[in-house]
Amino acid sequence: MPAGAGGSLLLAAVLALLLTGPAGARDAFGPGIHELEPNTLVPAGDPRYAPAAYPDRIVASPAADPARGFQVSWRTAAGVEAPMLELVVAGDSPAVGEPRRVAARSTAFATENGAGSQHQVAVDGLEADTLYAFRVQGGKGWWSPWRQLRTAAAQGTALEFLYFGDTQNKNASHGSRVLLEALRHAPDARLALFAGDLVSGGDGEDDNEWGEWSDIAAPVAATMLVAPLTGNHEYFEEFEDTPQERRVLGPHWPHMFALPGNGAPGAEATTYWFDMHDARFVVLDGTSALDLGTAAAQAEWLDGVLRDSPRDWSIVAIHQPMYSPREGRDNLLLREHLMPVLARHSVDLVLQGHDHTYGRRAGENGAATPQYVVSVAGAKQYLLSEEARDTMAPVAEDTQLFQVVRIDGDTLRYEARTVTGRLYDAFSLVGDRDVGRRIIEHTDGRIEQRDCGRSATLKGRTDRCWE
């Protein structure tokens, strides 16, 4: 063997391993080593997300009237009792002035990462369309950085908001790109709506998953209100594989988010509504409707919330779709109970998740409203059914997306963009609610339809594109 050949062969072997990964770690698009990533980036046994004296997981969510208030939740180590939130009208000087102080309600909460305390504050009595700075207290002298958010404005003021489908899997490694790109395209957004399955759960590291979700959401949550939905992965199976098996809301949900508390009977912790500018937003719980028998109660509640709305636009969000774009799924119970209410009140947008694809479908008989949309932000990607390809347009597989919605007077403009910011879908709803909306499709600049192009995942599953 010539001098140096052994080293060259060794280098070639190392490069080959790096490029191809272990045996079988290839896919239709070439090297697939990135698919071997675990669901979280936290090494086994690492205490990265152990509760500490400093406050983390800070999320501000809407009050029923976000023009006059909002609610904040955060976490610390155990033993931090009734910490404070400080609030000031934001100014141009670091001399913020004398802050208003509001004491938190604190609850002990133990997780895989140790015992902690969750804190929640309801802030009220604020001025509309006003920029406030706030910070929250931890233990041992800790305070969070100051954050800023603007209260909702009066009716007649334009509103921009973000909508994300399921984040769920590999939040830190892949979901982070989606949220950061969304901020580039919606610099004036006042609200971020997450359509459920924020985390996957059930893998023994739920708290790590919630920690990573909080990390990727932090840039969004630092500047706007966050409106979360429960998905089926926010629930877990109690008494699994026994006659007593039932769905139970996971313990993180009521601690992670402080919500308006005006929900449907039987689903008070996971349904709510609020008004912002010219729109009424209504959040439903599809898992509770399908598995816990609350479909009829939610439909009756929804009917009342929409009937009494003084706002020109209505946005309804639910995790499970009315029309499922994934093969083998059919949420008939939702269509029986909820769809008649959505149609009767001419809801403008129904924003959904769950099926890890993209698809849009018009109302009955091609009506402009409601527009039913399913989207996905995270790394898990399913395949479309043939029915979805026949009845929805546009559709997409193998694509992480975010949505920007802007409501201004008699026009709602919707855009779906890929994680790299490319335009995938766009339309406007135009006209008076009482007379009826018309839809204008915006096709200029849209990229071509995206399909998976592979026959199976690395694990051999043929019902999805990415694990």
C-alpha positions as CSV (number, residue, x, y, z in Angstrom):
1,M,0.0,0.0,0.0
2,P,1.5,3.4,-0.9
3,A,2.5,5.7,1.9
4,G,-0.4,7.7,3.2
5,A,-3.0,5.4,1.5
6,G,-4.2,4.0,4.8
7,G,-4.9,7.5,6.1
8,S,-6.8,8.4,3.0
9,L,-8.9,5.2,3.1
10,L,-9.7,5.9,6.8
11,L,-10.7,9.5,6.0
12,A,-12.9,8.3,3.1
13,A,-14.6,5.8,5.4
14,V,-15.3,8.5,8.1
15,L,-16.7,10.8,5.4
16,A,-18.9,8.1,4.0
17,L,-20.3,7.4,7.5
18,L,-21.0,11.0,8.1
19,L,-22.7,11.4,4.8
20,T,-24.8,8.2,4.8
21,G,-25.3,7.5,8.5
22,P,-25.7,3.9,9.8
23,A,-26.8,1.2,7.4
24,G,-30.3,1.9,6.0
25,A,-30.2,5.6,7.0
26,R,-31.0,6.7,3.4
27,D,-34.2,7.9,1.8
28,A,-35.5,8.9,-1.6
29,F,-33.9,12.3,-1.3
30,G,-30.4,11.1,-0.4
31,P,-28.7,11.0,3.0
32,G,-31.1,10.7,5.9
33,I,-29.0,11.1,8.9
34,H,-31.1,14.0,10.1
35,E,-34.0,11.6,10.6
36,L,-32.2,9.9,13.4
37,E,-32.6,12.9,15.6
38,P,-34.5,12.2,18.9
39,N,-37.7,14.1,19.6
40,T,-35.9,16.5,21.9
41,L,-32.3,17.8,21.9
42,V,-31.9,17.1,25.6
43,P,-29.4,14.3,26.3
44,A,-30.8,11.6,28.6
45,G,-30.4,12.6,32.2
46,D,-29.5,16.2,31.5
47,P,-31.2,18.6,33.9
48,R,-31.6,21.3,31.2
49,Y,-35.2,22.1,32.1
50,A,-35.1,21.6,35.9
51,P,-37.1,24.4,37.6
52,A,-34.8,27.1,39.0
53,A,-35.1,30.4,40.8
54,Y,-35.2,32.4,37.6
55,P,-38.6,32.7,35.9
56,D,-39.1,30.9,32.6
57,R,-41.9,29.6,30.3
58,I,-43.4,33.1,30.3
59,V,-46.6,33.3,28.2
60,A,-49.2,36.1,27.9
61,S,-52.6,35.0,26.7
62,P,-55.8,36.9,25.9
63,A,-58.4,38.0,28.4
64,A,-61.9,37.9,27.1
65,D,-61.4,41.6,26.3
66,P,-57.7,41.9,25.3
67,A,-58.1,45.7,24.9
68,R,-58.4,46.0,28.7
69,G,-56.2,43.1,30.0
70,F,-54.2,40.0,29.5
71,Q,-53.1,37.0,31.5
72,V,-49.6,35.7,32.1
73,S,-48.2,32.4,33.3
74,W,-44.6,31.4,34.2
75,R,-42.6,28.8,36.2
76,T,-40.0,28.8,38.9
77,A,-38.5,26.3,41.3
78,A,-40.6,25.2,44.2
79,G,-40.9,27.4,47.2
80,V,-41.4,30.7,45.3
81,E,-44.7,31.8,46.8
82,A,-46.9,34.5,45.2
83,P,-44.3,36.4,43.2
84,M,-45.1,39.6,41.4
85,L,-45.7,40.9,37.9
86,E,-44.6,44.5,37.3
87,L,-46.3,46.5,34.6
88,V,-45.7,50.0,33.1
89,V,-46.7,51.9,30.1
90,A,-43.7,51.4,27.8
91,G,-41.6,54.6,27.2
92,D,-38.4,55.5,25.4
93,S,-36.3,55.8,28.6
94,P,-34.8,53.0,30.7
95,A,-36.3,55.0,33.6
96,V,-39.6,53.1,33.4
97,G,-41.2,54.8,36.4
98,E,-43.1,53.4,39.3
99,P,-44.6,50.0,38.1
100,R,-47.9,48.6,39.0
101,R,-47.5,45.4,40.9
102,V,-49.8,42.4,40.7
103,A,-49.4,39.3,42.9
104,A,-49.6,35.9,41.3
105,R,-51.6,32.8,42.1
106,S,-49.1,30.0,42.7
107,T,-49.5,26.3,42.4
108,A,-47.0,23.5,43.1
109,F,-46.3,21.3,40.1
110,A,-43.9,18.3,40.0
111,T,-42.6,16.9,36.7
112,E,-39.8,14.6,35.5
113,N,-37.4,17.5,35.9
114,G,-38.3,18.1,39.6
115,A,-40.7,20.0,41.7
116,G,-41.6,23.5,40.6
117,S,-44.2,26.2,41.0
118,Q,-46.4,27.7,38.3
119,H,-47.6,31.2,38.6
120,Q,-50.5,33.0,36.9
121,V,-51.6,36.7,36.9
122,A,-54.7,38.3,35.4
123,V,-53.9,41.9,34.5
124,D,-56.9,44.2,34.0
125,G,-57.8,47.9,33.9
126,L,-55.5,48.6,30.9
127,E,-55.9,51.2,28.1
128,A,-56.7,50.0,24.6
129,D,-54.1,50.1,21.9
130,T,-51.4,50.9,24.4
131,L,-47.8,49.4,24.5
132,Y,-47.0,48.0,27.9
133,A,-43.8,46.6,29.3
134,F,-44.0,43.9,32.0
135,R,-41.7,41.5,33.8
136,V,-42.2,38.7,36.3
137,Q,-40.5,37.8,39.5
138,G,-38.7,34.6,40.4
139,G,-36.9,33.6,43.6
140,K,-33.6,34.7,45.2
141,G,-33.9,38.2,43.6
142,W,-34.5,37.0,40.1
143,W,-36.7,39.0,37.6
144,S,-37.3,38.2,34.0
145,P,-36.3,40.7,31.3
146,W,-38.8,43.3,30.4
147,R,-41.2,42.3,27.7
148,Q,-43.5,44.5,25.6
149,L,-46.9,43.9,24.1
150,R,-49.7,46.1,22.8
151,T,-53.2,45.8,24.0
152,A,-56.0,45.2,21.5
153,A,-57.3,48.3,19.7
154,A,-60.9,49.4,19.1
155,Q,-63.1,48.1,16.3
156,G,-62.1,49.5,13.0
157,T,-58.4,49.0,13.5
158,A,-56.5,46.6,11.3
159,L,-55.4,43.3,12.9
160,E,-52.6,41.0,11.9
161,F,-52.2,37.5,13.5
162,L,-50.3,34.3,13.1
163,Y,-51.7,30.7,12.9
164,F,-49.6,27.7,13.4
165,G,-50.6,24.1,12.8
166,D,-49.2,21.3,15.0
167,T,-45.6,21.8,16.2
168,Q,-45.5,18.6,18.2
169,N,-42.3,16.8,17.2
170,K,-38.7,17.9,17.2
171,N,-39.7,21.4,18.3
172,A,-36.2,22.7,19.1
173,S,-34.5,21.2,16.1
174,H,-37.1,22.0,13.4
175,G,-40.1,23.9,14.8
176,S,-37.9,26.8,15.8
177,R,-37.3,27.8,12.1
178,V,-41.0,28.2,11.4
179,L,-41.7,30.6,14.3
180,L,-38.7,32.7,13.5
181,E,-39.6,33.0,9.8
182,A,-43.1,33.9,10.7
183,L,-41.9,36.9,12.6
184,R,-40.1,38.2,9.5
185,H,-43.4,38.1,7.6
186,A,-45.7,39.5,10.3
187,P,-43.8,42.2,12.1
188,D,-47.1,43.8,13.2
189,A,-48.8,40.6,14.5
190,R,-50.6,41.0,17.8
191,L,-51.7,37.4,18.3
192,A,-50.3,33.9,17.7
193,L,-52.8,31.0,17.5
194,F,-51.4,27.4,17.9
195,A,-53.8,24.8,16.7
196,G,-53.0,22.0,19.2
197,D,-50.5,19.2,19.6
198,L,-47.9,21.7,20.8
199,V,-45.9,18.7,22.1
200,S,-46.0,15.0,21.5
201,G,-46.0,13.7,25.1
202,G,-46.3,10.3,26.6
203,D,-42.6,9.5,26.2
204,G,-41.3,10.0,29.7
205,E,-39.9,13.5,29.0
206,D,-43.0,15.6,28.7
207,D,-41.5,18.4,30.7
208,N,-38.5,18.6,28.3
209,E,-40.9,18.8,25.4
210,W,-42.8,21.7,27.1
211,G,-39.5,23.3,27.8
212,E,-38.4,23.2,24.2
213,W,-41.8,24.4,23.0
214,S,-41.5,27.3,25.4
215,D,-38.0,28.1,24.0
216,I,-39.1,28.2,20.4
217,A,-42.2,30.2,21.2
218,A,-40.3,32.7,23.3
219,P,-39.6,35.2,20.5
220,V,-43.3,35.2,19.5
221,A,-44.5,35.2,23.1
222,A,-42.2,38.1,24.0
223,T,-44.1,40.5,21.7
224,M,-47.7,39.3,21.3
225,L,-50.5,37.3,22.9
226,V,-50.6,33.5,22.5
227,A,-53.9,31.6,22.0
228,P,-53.3,27.9,22.4
229,L,-55.6,25.0,21.5
230,T,-55.6,21.5,23.1
231,G,-54.9,18.6,20.7
232,N,-55.2,14.9,21.4
233,H,-51.5,15.0,22.5
234,E,-52.3,17.4,25.3
235,Y,-54.4,14.5,26.7
236,F,-53.2,11.1,27.9
237,E,-54.9,7.8,28.4
238,E,-55.8,7.0,32.0
239,F,-56.3,3.3,33.0
240,E,-55.0,2.4,29.5
241,D,-56.0,-1.1,28.2
242,T,-58.6,-1.6,30.9
243,P,-62.4,-1.2,30.8
244,Q,-62.0,2.1,32.7
245,E,-59.7,3.6,30.0
246,R,-60.5,7.3,29.4
247,R,-59.0,10.5,28.0
248,V,-57.6,12.9,30.7
249,L,-56.2,16.3,30.1
250,G,-52.5,16.3,30.7
251,P,-51.2,18.0,33.9
252,H,-49.1,20.6,32.0
253,W,-52.0,22.3,30.2
254,P,-53.7,24.2,33.1
255,H,-50.3,25.3,34.4
256,M,-48.8,26.4,31.1
257,F,-51.5,28.8,30.1
258,A,-53.8,31.3,31.9
259,L,-57.0,31.4,29.8
260,P,-60.2,33.5,29.9
261,G,-62.3,30.9,31.7
262,N,-65.5,31.5,29.6
263,G,-65.6,28.1,28.0
264,A,-68.2,25.5,27.1
265,P,-69.9,23.3,29.8
266,G,-67.8,20.2,30.4
267,A,-64.8,21.7,28.5
268,E,-64.2,24.9,30.6
269,A,-60.5,24.5,30.8
270,T,-59.9,24.0,27.1
271,T,-62.5,26.2,25.3
272,Y,-62.7,30.0,25.3
273,W,-63.4,33.1,23.2
274,F,-62.1,36.6,23.0
275,D,-62.5,39.7,20.8
276,M,-59.7,41.5,19.1
277,H,-60.3,44.6,16.8
278,D,-63.0,43.5,14.3
279,A,-62.8,39.7,15.0
280,R,-64.3,37.3,17.5
281,F,-62.0,34.3,18.1
282,V,-63.5,31.0,19.4
283,V,-61.4,28.1,20.5
284,L,-62.9,24.6,20.6
285,D,-61.7,21.3,22.0
286,G,-62.0,18.5,19.3
287,T,-60.6,15.8,21.6
288,S,-63.2,16.5,24.3
289,A,-65.9,16.6,21.7
290,L,-64.9,13.3,20.1
291,D,-63.8,11.3,23.1
292,L,-65.5,12.9,26.2
293,G,-69.0,13.5,24.9
294,T,-69.0,17.3,24.9
295,A,-69.7,17.8,21.1
296,A,-73.4,18.8,21.7
297,A,-72.5,21.2,24.6
298,Q,-69.7,22.8,22.6
299,A,-72.0,23.3,19.6
300,E,-74.7,25.0,21.8
301,W,-72.1,27.2,23.5
302,L,-70.5,28.0,20.1
303,D,-74.0,29.0,18.7
304,G,-74.5,31.4,21.6
305,V,-71.0,32.9,21.4
306,L,-71.3,33.5,17.6
307,R,-75.0,34.7,17.8
308,D,-74.1,37.4,20.4
309,S,-70.9,38.6,18.6
310,P,-70.8,42.4,17.8
311,R,-67.7,41.8,15.6
312,D,-67.7,41.8,11.8
313,W,-65.4,38.7,11.4
314,S,-65.4,35.3,13.1
315,I,-62.5,32.9,13.4
316,V,-63.0,29.5,14.9
317,A,-60.1,27.2,15.8
318,I,-60.2,23.4,16.5
319,H,-57.5,20.8,16.5
320,Q,-59.3,18.0,14.6
321,P,-60.5,18.9,11.1
322,M,-64.1,18.9,9.9
323,Y,-62.8,17.4,6.7
324,S,-59.7,15.2,7.3
325,P,-57.1,15.3,4.6
326,R,-55.3,12.2,6.0
327,E,-56.4,8.7,4.8
328,G,-58.5,6.8,7.2
329,R,-59.7,9.6,9.4
330,D,-63.2,10.9,9.5
331,N,-64.5,13.2,12.3
332,L,-68.2,12.7,11.6
333,L,-69.2,13.7,15.1
334,L,-67.7,17.2,14.6
335,R,-69.6,17.6,11.3
336,E,-72.9,16.5,12.8
337,H,-72.7,18.9,15.8
338,L,-70.4,21.8,14.9
339,M,-70.6,22.3,11.2
340,P,-74.3,23.4,11.1
341,V,-73.4,26.1,13.6
342,L,-70.3,27.2,11.6
343,A,-72.4,27.4,8.4
344,R,-75.4,29.1,10.1
345,H,-73.2,31.9,11.4
346,S,-71.1,32.2,8.2
347,V,-67.9,31.8,10.1
348,D,-65.1,33.2,8.0
349,L,-62.2,30.9,8.9
350,V,-62.0,27.5,10.5
351,L,-58.4,26.9,11.5
352,Q,-57.4,23.3,12.2
353,G,-54.4,20.9,12.7
354,H,-54.0,17.3,13.6
355,D,-53.4,15.8,10.1
356,H,-49.9,17.1,9.5
357,T,-50.5,18.1,5.9
358,Y,-51.9,21.2,4.2
359,G,-55.3,21.5,2.7
360,R,-58.0,24.1,2.2
361,R,-61.7,23.5,1.4
362,A,-64.6,25.9,0.8
363,G,-67.9,25.8,2.5
364,E,-70.9,23.7,1.4
365,N,-71.6,24.0,-2.3
366,G,-68.5,26.1,-2.8
367,A,-69.6,28.9,-0.5
368,A,-66.9,31.5,0.2
369,T,-67.3,30.9,3.9
370,P,-66.4,29.1,6.0
371,Q,-62.9,28.5,4.6
372,Y,-61.7,25.3,6.3
373,V,-57.9,25.1,6.6
374,V,-55.6,22.4,7.9
375,S,-51.9,23.1,8.3
376,V,-48.8,21.8,10.1
377,A,-45.8,23.6,11.5
378,G,-43.7,20.7,12.8
379,A,-41.5,17.9,11.5
380,K,-44.0,15.1,11.5
381,Q,-45.5,14.9,8.1
382,Y,-48.4,12.7,6.9
383,L,-49.7,11.7,3.4
384,L,-52.8,13.1,1.8
385,S,-55.8,10.9,1.0
386,E,-57.1,10.7,-2.5
387,E,-60.3,12.3,-1.3
388,A,-58.4,15.3,0.0
389,R,-56.6,15.7,-3.4
390,D,-60.1,15.7,-5.1
391,T,-61.9,18.1,-2.7
392,M,-59.2,20.4,-1.4
393,A,-57.0,23.0,-3.1
394,P,-54.3,23.7,-2.6
395,V,-52.8,20.7,-0.8
396,A,-49.3,19.9,0.3
397,E,-47.2,17.1,1.8
398,D,-43.7,17.2,3.3
399,T,-44.0,21.0,4.1
400,Q,-43.6,23.0,7.3
401,L,-45.8,26.1,7.1
402,F,-47.1,29.1,9.0
403,Q,-50.0,31.4,8.2
404,V,-50.3,35.2,8.3
405,V,-53.9,36.7,8.4
406,R,-54.6,40.4,8.2
407,I,-58.1,41.8,8.8
408,D,-58.6,45.4,7.6
409,G,-62.1,46.8,7.2
410,D,-64.2,44.6,4.8
411,T,-61.1,42.5,3.7
412,L,-59.5,39.5,5.3
413,R,-56.2,38.4,3.6
414,Y,-54.8,35.0,4.3
415,E,-51.3,33.7,3.3
416,A,-49.7,30.3,4.0
417,R,-46.0,30.3,3.7
418,T,-43.4,27.6,3.9
419,V,-40.7,27.5,6.5
420,T,-38.4,29.3,4.1
421,G,-40.9,32.0,3.5
422,R,-42.2,31.0,0.1
423,L,-45.8,31.7,-0.7
424,Y,-47.9,28.5,-0.9
425,D,-51.5,29.7,-0.6
426,A,-53.2,33.1,-0.6
427,F,-56.7,34.5,-0.8
428,S,-58.9,37.3,0.4
429,L,-62.4,37.3,1.8
430,V,-64.1,40.6,0.8
431,G,-67.5,42.1,1.6
432,D,-70.0,42.7,4.3
433,R,-70.9,39.9,6.7
434,D,-74.7,40.4,6.4
435,V,-74.7,40.6,2.6
436,G,-72.2,37.8,2.2
437,R,-68.4,37.4,1.5
438,R,-66.8,36.7,-1.8
439,I,-63.4,35.1,-2.2
440,I,-60.6,36.3,-4.3
441,E,-57.8,33.8,-5.0
442,H,-54.2,35.2,-5.2
443,T,-52.2,32.9,-7.4
444,D,-49.3,35.2,-8.3
445,G,-46.1,34.1,-6.6
446,R,-47.3,30.8,-5.3
447,I,-44.9,27.9,-5.6
448,E,-45.9,24.6,-7.2
449,Q,-47.7,21.8,-5.3
450,R,-45.4,19.9,-2.9
451,D,-45.8,16.1,-2.6
452,C,-43.8,13.7,-0.5
453,G,-42.0,11.7,-3.2
454,R,-40.9,8.8,-1.0
455,S,-42.6,5.5,-0.4
456,A,-41.8,5.0,3.2
457,T,-40.0,6.6,6.2
458,L,-36.8,5.2,7.6
459,K,-38.8,3.2,10.1
460,G,-40.7,1.6,7.2
461,R,-44.0,3.4,7.7
462,T,-46.0,3.9,4.5
463,D,-48.7,6.2,6.0
464,R,-46.4,9.3,6.5
465,C,-43.5,11.2,4.9
466,W,-41.5,12.1,8.0
467,E,-41.5,10.6,11.5
